[in-house]
Amino acid sequence: MRKGLVADRHAQGDGRRGNLGALLRRVHLTGPVTRVELAEWMGVNRSTVMALTAELASAGLVREVAAGGSGRAGRPSLVVRPASDTVYVLAFDIAVDRLVAARVGLGGVVSARLEAERPRAGADLDSVVSVLADFGRALHHAAPPGSVCVGVGASYCGMIRPGDGMVRFGPDMGWVDQAFGAELAGRLDLGLPVLVGNEAHLGALAEHQRGAGAGVQNVVYLHGDVGVGGGIIVSGELLDGDGGYASEVGHMLVNPYQGRPCGCGSRGCLEAEVGERALLDAAGRPAGEKGREAVRAVVAAAARGEPAAQDALRHIGDWLGIGVANVINLFNPGVVIFGGTLSEVFPVCAAHVRSRIAANVLPISRDKARLRVSALGYDATLIGAAELGFTPLFADPLGVPTSG
């Protein structure tokens, strides 16, 4: 066979895989959709869509069912649905003080989850992997008969090397060059790699695809936990930088001369000025208080009129506003989203954030940027991990290894 014909066939195969992946991802993100709508979205004829959906249905990835009354003359178009109950990924979310695992079906449906506290006890790779592997195996074995696991994704609160799931730096727990992805994949023993991403990066992607940033091409996502993580979407794509470590908004310097010490070794970073400990210290809470419940207690106290809590949130709001003003000036986003604990803190100090924006952001950028609370709540990073786990499936829907 001539070389040109072989190349043409490879190109045709790549094009078909691309079309199958694009169609499947569309159904995954939007839910049930008619063949007619898919054809219009893809810019192809209905027979092409019919052939593509037939292949995906034969592989068990989608189901086609008759539509209800469509209001159109002629034969109603079939509705294409993701096979949410039988095709799933395992998703893991590793925060500073908690571990979460979930079985997430195609279409983004969280069908089961397990959660445990994570002691703040320093480098703890073995214990974290042990807990998550037990959770993952339990979720996998409890999946409905006939279902398949097509991927594994994990969100970690640190800087992740792209490609191999190595945690290069996790400042709050002292993780440096920890082979988290490889260790978890080995302990799960599902024959699938564990794809790992930074929690705020994945939260940004999830909010962009399914949450408060849906339909917006330029998004800044700020994730509050013990510190502050950042994820930035530019023209619909994640800003990951030269080595994959971009968008560390929490380590943007905002108070260089009298700043609080930061876990990264610097002083005056945004997360040092607005993170969990900064809020609790400003509110006069004991050093032993920590975690989401402690943050919520300060927010609740401020709502009751406690002066110390109100002053603390005004103080945090001012520094948060400085950080937000900087990112708006730098990236001109259509929306800034507050996730994690910031989703609870921001509404209380929104006036102070907006005051800083009014004073310090260029008017042209200021007028366009909207401020929103996360639509996915504390699950944004978990949903982002699931989306990461589905990535190989969309790249090659008929060729991804599965674990049944």
C-alpha positions, 0 to 999 in steps of 0.5 A: 500500500502506498505511503500516502494512502496509509497517511490518509487513513490515519488522518481519517481515523484521527478525525473520527476519534476527534468527532467521537470525543467531541460529541461524547464530551458535549453530551457529558457536559450538557446532559441529554441532547437531541441528534438534531442539536448535536448535528447543528452544534458540530456543523455536520448532517444528521446521518453523520451524527447518527453514525457517531452516536451509534458507535458510542451507544454500541460501546456503552457510552451513551444511550439513545431514547425517544424524545418527548413532544418536540413540537416539530413535524415529522419523526422526533429526533432521538435524545442522546444521554450519557451512560451515567450509571455504568461508565464512571471515574474515581475522583479524589480530593486531597485537602489539608484537613480532609480526604474525599473519594467519589464515584462520578458517572459520565455526565458529572453525576456523583453517585457515591462518596467517602470522606475522612479527616486528614490530621495536619501532621506533616508529610503523610504520603503513606497514610494518605495513599492508604486511606484513598486506596481503601476508599477507591477500592470500596467505591469500585467494588460497590459499583453497579454490575456491568459498570466500568471505570474509565479513569482516575483523577485526583485534586491535590492542594499543592504544586503538581508536575504535569504528566506523572502526578508528582507533588513538587511542593505542598507548603502546608503539609511539607510535601516535597517531590512526593510521587503521589500519583504513581503510589496511589495508582499502584495501591489501587491496582486497577490498571489505570493511571492516576491523573493529578492536578492542582486543586485550584486549577481543577476547581477553575476548570470545573466552574468554567465547564459546569459552574459559575464560570460557564459560558465565560471565556476568561475566569479567575477562580480563588479557592480558600482552604488553609491558604488560597489557591488560584486557577485562571482560565484565559480564552477558554484554556487553563493558564498553566505556565511553562512548567505547569505551576502558574496561577499561584495567586495565593503567593502573590505578594501584597504586604511586603514590609509588615506581612504575616509569615507564609507557609511558602517561606515568604511574608505578606503573600495573599494567602498569609493575609486572608487565609484561615489563620489570618482570619482566626487570629484577627478575630481573636480565636485561640490557636487550637481552633482551625478548619472550616467550622472555625471559619464558619463560626467567625462568619456567624459571629459577625452576622450576630454583631460580634465586633471582633468578628466584624472587624476581622472580616473587614480586615480580611476583606480589604486584603482580599480586595487588594488581591482581587484588584491585582488579578483583575488588572492583570487578566481582565476576567469576565468573572472572579469566582470565590470557592472553598472557604472564600465562598463563605467569607466573601459574601460577608466582606464583599463591600470591602472587596468592591471598595478596593476594586473601585479604588484600584482597578482600571475602570475599563476592566472594573466595569466588566468583571463580575464577582460570584460565589462558586456554584459547585461549592466545596465539590468544585475541586472534586468535580474538577478531579473527575473531569481530569479522570475523564480526559483520556476517554474524550481523547479516544472514546473507543480505545480507553482501557477500562476496569470492570 
